[in-house]
Amino acid sequence: MPMSPPRRTELIRWARKRGAYVVEDDYDGEFRYDRQPVGALQQMDPEHVVYAGTVSKSLAPGLRLGWLACPRSLMGIWPPPRPPWTGETA
């Protein structure tokens, strides 16, 4: 269940005040057939939200394709991506 707009705003305020990051796992963000999709929290504050996405549910579960959209401040800290042919999972 998605957060209400006031609660989402409160969470972003909390992250800004504390200098913290929110990790948003949006694996099913596009699967809203009974109502309008809720926008990603990451678009509210890209510098405090790490956005995790995947197409495993919609494209191919065996593909295991996912990504992170990180704030610029984390770009040098985050581990580099692994080549897809290693067979390792995160």
Summary of the structure (lengths in Angstrom):
residues: 90
radius of gyration: 14.9
end to end distance: 25.6
largest distance: 43.0
contacts: 177
relative contact order: 0.16
helix: 29%
strand: 16%
